[in-house]
């Protein structure tokens, strides 16, 4: 299995905060070593490897993961906790899932 992790650099040159959070979780869980390659989607450079791959796969969000299986199947994950559960075999807590849902949907708020 080949896992590609794509993280973004914003137009202002700053790293994407969500991408940094996901990377920290990968390191903390000991799963960073399972990532085959990391690509950068630099908003300032449409020809950066991550931007080219995002365009090719029609992905609009970062970070994202592309998992290439030995059988030729390719799957794209734009939700870290789904990726962690399905690929890394890690169950996510309901609090983590809730935080990601709120982060991905800025129109939502805590009750």
Order of alpha helices (4+ residues) and beta strands (2+ residues): beta-alpha-beta-alpha-beta-beta-alpha-alpha
